[in-house]
Amino acid sequence: MNKHIWLLVAGAVCSPVLLTAQRPPARPAARSATVAASAVKNEFGVDLGLAYVTPDGGDGRLRIGTPLDLRIGFVSRGRLMWEGRLGLAFDSEGLGDAAYAFTPQVMGLYSMTPNRHRAGLYLFGGAGLNFVSIGSPLADAGTTFSLGGGVGTRKRLGNAALRLEGGLRYDTEDAGAGMPSQFAIGARAGLSFWH
């Protein structure tokens, strides 16, 4: 009886090795397509954003992100890639006067499709800083911290892609500069290019 059990165990251990050895080799065309896809290292983009902002203890208002909203993504072979963003926003009614905000951010993008980072649905989330000047771009500024996330999609347009995002963001307060914490819900639309 022990002899039969040992034969079954040996067969169970060796069968994956034998099955793997029976697989046909990968076709050269499939390998060259994989090499071409992995040669892409960066995604560059420019966006226009629009958000509805509700500060703590204040009235909600609309904030427009200018076309100077730039991003660079570091494409990976896995589902997660990292992206740096630089934004410039103008708020016509911010804190009783016009406000300008410069917002560097770091985002993680998690692909939900087999196309990974070239097309399809993805989730994003990250953090950043907000450098805000009230009254004029060179006025005294306050600084807040932000956390945000949402969902986006890419739609291929030849060698580029249309990219759409919707999400939420929370900004902390800067009491010294008179800036309350605030929530924002918004959308971004832009173009992506790969290199």
N, C-alpha and C positions, 0 to 999 in steps of 0.2 A: 504494500500500500504506500509506504514512504517513497518508494521508487517512482510511482506514478505521480505523486504530489510534486516531487522534484522536477520531473519532466514538464509538468504544467507550469511551474514557476519559471523554469528556464525558457519555455516557449513564450510566456507572457513578457519576459524581459527582452528577448531577442526579436520579437515580432515587429516593434516599431522600427528597429534598425533595418530589418529586411524589407519592410514596406517603403521606407525612405530610399533605399538603394534601388527600388524598382521604378521610381519616378523618372520621367523623361527630363533631360536638361532644359533649362530656360531658353527660349528662342532669342537669338541675338537682337532682333528688332525690339523686343520688350526691354532688354537690358539697355539699349541705346536710348530709349524713351525715358527710362528711369534716370540715366546719367544726365540727359538734357534737362529734366525737371529739377534735379538736385543742383544744377549749375546756377540756378536763380538764387541770389543771396539776399537781395533787398527789395522791399516794396516802398516806393515813394508816392506821396499823395498830397493833394490840396483839397480842402473842404470849406464849405459854407455852413454855418450852424445857426440855429434859432432855438431859443429856450424861453420857457415861462418860469420866472423866478419868484419865490415867495420867501421874503426875509422874516425872521422871527420878530413878531410884533409890528410888522409893516404890511403895506399893500403889495400885491403881486404886480409884476411888470414884465415886459418883453425885453429880452437881451439878444442882440444880433452879433454873431461871430463874423469877422471880416474874412475876405479871401486870403488873408495872411495866416490862415490856420493850416500849418504844415505838419507832415508826419513822415517818419521813416521806420519801416518795419524790418526786423531781422528774421528772415524766413528760415524755418527749421524743417527737418524731415518729419517730425512728429506733428501732433495735432495742436500743440501750444507754441505760439511765437510771441516775441516781445516787440513793442513799438514805442518809440518816443514821439511826443507831440508838442508842438509849440503853437499857442493860439493867442490872438489879440481880439478882445471883445470890447464893444462900445455899448454902454448902458446910458440912455438919454435921461433917465430919471433916477439914477443911482444915488441913494443917500441924500436926496434933496438937491442934487446937482448932477451934471454929467459925470460919468465915471469911465475910466479906461482900465482894462485888466489884461495883464500879460500872464499866460497860464502854461508853464511847462509841466508835462505829465508823462508818466510811464504807465503803459497799458499792457495787459496780457490778453491775447486773442486765442480762443479755443475753437478750432474748426469742428463743425458738426456734420461735415460731408466728406465723402471720399476724395473730393477735389482739393482737399486741404486748404491751402492759402491762396488759391487762384480764383475760385468761384464758390458760391454757395453760402449757406448760413453759418454764422459764428456767434459765440458769446464773448463779451469783453468785460474787463474790470481792471481798476487800477487806482492810482493816487497821484496827486500833484500839488503844486503851490499856486496861489493866486497873488500876484503883485498888483495892487489896486491903487490908482491915483484918482483923486476926486477933484473936479474943477478943471484941470488941464493935465496933459500927459506928463508934464514936468513937476507937478505939485508933489507935496509930501504924500508918501504912500503907506498903506497898511499891507500886511501879509497874512493870508489865511491858508489853511490846509484843506484839501478836498479829497473825497472818496467818491467813486462812481462806477457804474456798470450798466450793461444793457445787452441788446441783441442787434446784430447787423447782418448784411448780406452783400455779396459781390456778384455782379452780372457782367460777364465777359463782353468786351467791345473790341474785337480784333486783338491787338497786343496789349490793350489796356483793360480796365474794368470800371464800371460805375459802382460806387460803394455807398450804401445807405445804412444809417444807424439811428436807433432810438434808445434813450436811456434816462436814468436818474442820476443826480449828483447832489452831494451834501457838502457844504462849505462851512468850516468852523468860524468862530467869531474872532475879531481883533478889537477888544474893548478899548485899547489905547487909541486906535484910529477911528473909533465910533462905527465899526463895521459889525453888524449882527450876523449870527449864523443864518444860513438859508438853504432851502431845498430848491432844486431846479429839475424840470422835466423838459426834454428837448429832442431835437433831431438834427442830423448832419447828413449832407450829401456831398459827394466829391468824386474825384477820379484817382485811380491808382495806376502806377506804371512799375514794371519790374526790371531789375538789372542783375 
